[in-house]
Amino acid sequence: MANTISGNARTEFGSEFIISPPHIVESAPDVSYLPKDRQSYITPFTWRGHKAVIGICIT
């Protein structure tokens, strides 16, 4: 899912768009990984019975 989203972002923003590797965080993080001064998108999903979320922010 993350690869699809990042591939579409690269297509939209061009080949010079830099995509950082995903960070895997188990449980709720102690510190927010998404900047408070930018709009972020959180997408919950279920895969093979496991619940997770993907957070996306363009900085």
Secondary structure, DSSP 8 states (H G I E B T S, - for coil): -HHHHHHHHHHHH-TT----------SS-SS-SS-TTS-EEEEEEEETTEEEEEEEE--
